[in-house]
Amino acid sequence: MSKRRRNNRAASDAAPKRQKLRDIFVPRPFEGLTDEAEWIALREFVPAASAPLTLAPSLVEEFGERPVTLATVLPMAAPAIAKEDGRIMVGLQRHVQSGDVSRDLAESLLCALRTEPGRTVTVPPLPGEGPRLQDILVDGPLEVSVHSGFDFWLEPGATEDPNVRASLERANASIYPTTRLTAARGVYWCRVPEKAHVRWVLPDDEDAALDALSRLAAAGDLPLGDGTRFAGMFRAHGRLVPVWDLPEEPEADRWEAPAADFAKRYAAALTDTAPLDAAGRRARQGLVGRQLTLR
């Protein structure tokens, strides 16, 4: 072996080994949280909404009582913001993420708590092992507020800056009108050009939910009413999300009663655990063939 090769090898052996972080995919990152369906909805398709979060007692002891707000998205899709007054905002929808969304969000919150108020929060793209949302929050139903725009990002008077106002107006222009329905958790109506949608995060096991939907489809009970169409469904974080196309004109409150009626039909179908009959199996195949891609 040449002297140069020996020296290079010795230097390599002496250098500290860089620890390789391995990403692990968690198919149900919000499993165990009371409002799993709402977390998924806010993460995947609700444009502008927020909800207060409560820190676990151990974090309160370490960082004090810090108001924390969960936001669907933050400016520039930032993972978190540490406000000058000590408030923390954590964004669900962000550009960089690992295979465990719960771990990402927990790390964003912890980084924000460690950041001096008013400073930019730096969050690693791949946080590695550590606590998850389920470990650092007091769990409970989310008190969701759906907003017509992103003004909730800003401090009072901040929009007096013309550049800030222009940026906010551009962001607000991208929002489709969205309303949370009360028939169940994780149900949202939105109006898009020429039609409206209802998206519904089903909280149940995927196979059981699919069987229940198949029974309803075989019986002709999938639509939400006249002029509506079952458009299909997509998977999000281990749960099924059926989607209905609706007429554009009626407002969201028009669909509260039809959604409540569907919730009853679905609950009844869910209790039927017998094997699907021939019509149910054909309906199931049809539903599987109508998987949607969320855009």
C-alpha positions as CSV (number, residue, x, y, z in Angstrom):
1,M,0.0,0.0,0.0
2,S,1.4,3.4,-0.9
3,K,2.2,6.0,1.8
4,R,-0.5,8.4,0.5
5,R,-3.1,5.6,0.6
6,R,-2.0,4.7,4.1
7,N,-2.3,8.3,5.3
8,N,-5.7,8.8,3.7
9,R,-7.0,5.6,5.3
10,A,-5.6,6.6,8.7
11,A,-7.2,10.1,8.4
12,S,-10.5,8.4,7.5
13,D,-10.4,6.1,10.4
14,A,-9.6,8.9,12.8
15,A,-12.4,11.2,11.5
16,P,-15.7,11.1,13.5
17,K,-18.3,9.0,11.9
18,R,-21.3,10.9,10.6
19,Q,-24.5,9.3,11.9
20,K,-26.8,8.4,9.1
21,L,-30.4,9.3,9.8
22,R,-32.9,6.7,8.5
23,D,-36.4,7.8,7.6
24,I,-39.2,5.6,8.7
25,F,-42.6,5.7,7.1
26,V,-45.5,5.9,9.5
27,P,-48.8,5.3,7.6
28,R,-51.0,6.7,10.3
29,P,-49.1,9.5,11.9
30,F,-52.1,10.8,13.8
31,E,-53.1,7.5,15.2
32,G,-54.1,7.7,18.9
33,L,-55.1,11.4,18.7
34,T,-58.8,12.0,19.6
35,D,-59.4,14.0,16.5
36,E,-57.4,12.0,14.0
37,A,-59.9,12.8,11.2
38,E,-59.6,16.6,11.8
39,W,-55.8,16.4,11.8
40,I,-55.9,14.7,8.4
41,A,-58.4,17.1,7.0
42,L,-56.4,20.2,8.1
43,R,-53.3,18.6,6.8
44,E,-54.6,17.5,3.4
45,F,-57.3,19.8,2.0
46,V,-58.5,22.6,4.3
47,P,-56.9,25.8,3.0
48,A,-57.0,28.3,5.9
49,A,-57.9,27.1,9.4
50,S,-56.4,27.2,12.9
51,A,-56.8,25.5,16.3
52,P,-55.3,26.1,19.7
53,L,-53.0,23.4,21.1
54,T,-52.2,22.6,24.8
55,L,-48.6,21.7,25.7
56,A,-48.0,18.7,27.9
57,P,-47.2,19.5,31.6
58,S,-43.5,18.6,31.1
59,L,-43.1,21.2,28.4
60,V,-45.0,23.8,30.5
61,E,-42.5,23.2,33.3
62,E,-39.6,23.7,30.9
63,F,-40.8,26.5,28.7
64,G,-43.6,28.1,30.7
65,E,-47.2,28.7,29.5
66,R,-46.8,29.4,25.8
67,P,-49.9,29.8,23.6
68,V,-49.6,27.4,20.7
69,T,-51.7,27.6,17.5
70,L,-51.9,24.9,14.9
71,A,-52.3,26.4,11.4
72,T,-53.1,24.7,8.1
73,V,-50.3,26.6,6.5
74,L,-47.9,29.5,7.4
75,P,-46.2,32.1,5.2
76,M,-43.8,30.5,2.7
77,A,-45.0,27.1,4.1
78,A,-42.8,27.7,7.1
79,P,-42.8,24.8,9.7
80,A,-43.2,27.1,12.7
81,I,-43.1,30.7,13.8
82,A,-42.0,32.1,17.1
83,K,-43.9,35.4,17.6
84,E,-42.3,38.3,19.4
85,D,-45.0,38.1,22.2
86,G,-44.1,34.5,22.9
87,R,-46.9,32.8,20.9
88,I,-46.0,29.8,18.7
89,M,-47.6,28.9,15.4
90,V,-47.0,25.4,13.9
91,G,-47.8,24.8,10.2
92,L,-49.3,21.5,9.1
93,Q,-48.7,21.9,5.4
94,R,-45.1,22.3,4.6
95,H,-42.7,21.7,1.7
96,V,-40.1,19.4,3.4
97,Q,-41.2,16.4,5.5
98,S,-40.1,13.0,6.6
99,G,-42.0,9.7,6.7
100,D,-43.5,10.5,10.0
101,V,-45.7,13.7,10.0
102,S,-46.3,13.5,13.7
103,R,-42.6,13.5,14.4
104,D,-42.1,16.4,12.0
105,L,-44.7,18.5,13.7
106,A,-43.4,17.7,17.2
107,E,-39.9,18.7,16.2
108,S,-41.2,22.0,14.7
109,L,-43.0,22.8,17.9
110,L,-40.0,22.0,20.0
111,C,-37.7,24.0,17.8
112,A,-40.0,27.0,18.1
113,L,-40.1,26.7,21.9
114,R,-36.3,26.8,21.9
115,T,-36.1,29.8,19.6
116,E,-35.9,33.3,21.0
117,P,-39.3,35.1,20.4
118,G,-39.2,37.0,17.1
119,R,-36.4,35.0,15.6
120,T,-36.6,32.6,12.6
121,V,-37.3,29.0,13.6
122,T,-34.9,26.5,12.1
123,V,-36.2,23.0,11.8
124,P,-34.2,20.0,10.4
125,P,-35.7,18.3,7.4
126,L,-35.2,14.9,8.8
127,P,-35.5,15.1,12.6
128,G,-34.6,11.5,13.5
129,E,-35.9,9.8,16.6
130,G,-37.7,11.8,19.2
131,P,-41.1,12.7,20.7
132,R,-44.2,12.9,18.5
133,L,-47.3,15.0,18.8
134,Q,-48.9,12.3,20.9
135,D,-46.1,12.8,23.5
136,I,-45.9,16.5,23.8
137,L,-49.6,17.6,23.6
138,V,-52.6,17.3,25.9
139,D,-54.9,15.4,23.6
140,G,-58.5,16.3,23.0
141,P,-60.9,17.5,20.3
142,L,-59.5,20.3,18.1
143,E,-61.4,23.6,18.3
144,V,-61.1,24.4,14.6
145,S,-61.7,27.9,13.2
146,V,-62.0,28.0,9.5
147,H,-60.9,31.4,8.0
148,S,-61.8,33.1,4.8
149,G,-58.2,34.3,4.4
150,F,-54.8,34.2,6.0
151,D,-55.1,37.4,8.1
152,F,-54.8,35.2,11.2
153,W,-51.1,35.0,10.4
154,L,-50.4,38.6,11.3
155,E,-50.3,41.0,14.2
156,P,-52.9,43.8,14.4
157,G,-51.8,46.6,12.1
158,A,-49.2,44.5,10.2
159,T,-51.1,44.7,7.0
160,E,-50.4,48.5,6.8
161,D,-47.2,47.6,5.0
162,P,-48.1,47.6,1.3
163,N,-45.8,44.7,0.5
164,V,-47.3,42.6,3.2
165,R,-50.8,43.6,2.1
166,A,-50.0,42.6,-1.5
167,S,-48.6,39.3,-0.5
168,L,-51.6,38.5,1.7
169,E,-54.0,39.4,-1.0
170,R,-52.3,37.0,-3.4
171,A,-52.5,34.2,-0.8
172,N,-56.2,35.0,-0.1
173,A,-57.0,34.9,-3.8
174,S,-56.0,31.3,-4.0
175,I,-58.5,30.1,-1.3
176,Y,-61.8,28.4,-2.3
177,P,-64.7,29.1,0.1
178,T,-64.6,26.3,2.7
179,T,-67.0,25.4,5.6
180,R,-66.7,22.7,8.2
181,L,-69.9,20.6,8.4
182,T,-71.2,19.4,11.8
183,A,-72.4,15.9,10.7
184,A,-69.1,14.3,11.8
185,R,-65.5,15.2,12.5
186,G,-63.4,15.8,9.4
187,V,-66.2,16.8,7.0
188,Y,-65.7,19.9,4.8
189,W,-67.7,21.6,2.0
190,C,-65.9,23.8,-0.5
191,R,-66.9,25.7,-3.6
192,V,-64.7,25.4,-6.7
193,P,-65.3,26.8,-10.1
194,E,-68.6,25.5,-11.5
195,K,-69.3,23.0,-8.7
196,A,-68.8,22.3,-5.0
197,H,-67.4,19.3,-3.1
198,V,-67.8,17.6,0.2
199,R,-64.7,15.7,1.5
200,W,-65.2,13.4,4.4
201,V,-62.3,11.8,6.4
202,L,-63.7,8.5,7.6
203,P,-62.3,7.6,11.1
204,D,-62.6,3.8,10.7
205,D,-60.4,1.0,9.5
206,E,-59.9,1.2,5.7
207,D,-61.3,-2.3,5.0
208,A,-64.4,-1.8,7.2
209,A,-65.0,1.7,5.8
210,L,-64.7,0.4,2.2
211,D,-67.1,-2.5,2.9
212,A,-69.6,0.0,4.4
213,L,-69.3,2.3,1.4
214,S,-69.7,-0.8,-0.9
215,R,-73.0,-1.8,0.8
216,L,-74.3,1.8,0.4
217,A,-73.2,1.8,-3.3
218,A,-75.0,-1.5,-4.0
219,A,-78.1,-0.1,-2.4
220,G,-77.9,3.2,-4.3
221,D,-77.4,5.1,-1.1
222,L,-74.0,6.8,-1.7
223,P,-75.2,10.2,-3.1
224,L,-75.9,13.0,-0.7
225,G,-79.1,14.0,-2.5
226,D,-80.6,15.1,-5.8
227,G,-78.0,16.6,-8.1
228,T,-75.1,15.1,-6.2
229,R,-72.6,12.5,-7.4
230,F,-70.1,10.3,-5.5
231,A,-66.9,11.3,-7.3
232,G,-64.6,8.7,-5.7
233,M,-62.2,8.6,-2.8
234,F,-58.6,8.9,-1.9
235,R,-56.4,7.6,0.9
236,A,-54.8,10.0,3.4
237,H,-52.6,9.0,6.4
238,G,-54.2,5.5,6.6
239,R,-57.8,6.7,6.3
240,L,-60.3,6.8,3.4
241,V,-61.6,10.2,2.2
242,P,-64.8,9.9,0.0
243,V,-65.6,12.9,-2.2
244,W,-68.9,14.1,-3.5
245,D,-69.6,16.5,-6.4
246,L,-72.4,19.0,-5.6
247,P,-74.2,21.8,-7.4
248,E,-72.3,25.1,-7.2
249,E,-75.1,27.3,-6.0
250,P,-76.5,26.1,-2.7
251,E,-74.4,27.3,0.3
252,A,-72.8,25.0,2.8
253,D,-75.6,24.9,5.3
254,R,-77.9,23.4,2.6
255,W,-75.8,20.2,3.0
256,E,-75.9,19.8,6.8
257,A,-79.0,17.6,6.8
258,P,-78.0,15.4,3.8
259,A,-74.6,14.9,5.4
260,A,-76.3,13.9,8.7
261,D,-78.5,11.5,6.9
262,F,-75.5,9.9,5.2
263,A,-73.7,9.6,8.5
264,K,-76.6,7.5,9.8
265,R,-76.6,5.3,6.7
266,Y,-72.9,4.8,6.9
267,A,-73.0,4.0,10.6
268,A,-75.6,1.4,10.0
269,A,-73.7,-0.1,7.1
270,L,-70.6,-0.2,9.3
271,T,-72.3,-2.5,11.8
272,D,-72.9,-5.1,9.2
273,T,-69.9,-7.4,9.4
274,A,-71.3,-10.2,7.1
275,P,-69.3,-10.9,3.9
276,L,-70.3,-8.8,1.0
277,D,-72.8,-10.3,-1.4
278,A,-72.2,-10.4,-5.2
279,A,-73.7,-6.8,-5.6
280,G,-71.5,-5.6,-2.8
281,R,-68.4,-7.1,-4.2
282,R,-69.0,-5.5,-7.6
283,A,-69.6,-2.2,-5.9
284,R,-66.4,-2.6,-4.0
285,Q,-64.4,-3.2,-7.2
286,G,-66.0,-0.1,-8.7
287,L,-65.1,2.0,-5.7
288,V,-61.5,0.8,-5.7
289,G,-61.3,1.7,-9.4
290,R,-62.4,5.2,-8.6
291,Q,-59.4,6.3,-6.5
292,L,-58.8,10.0,-6.8
293,T,-55.5,11.9,-6.6
294,L,-55.7,15.0,-4.4
295,R,-54.5,18.1,-6.2
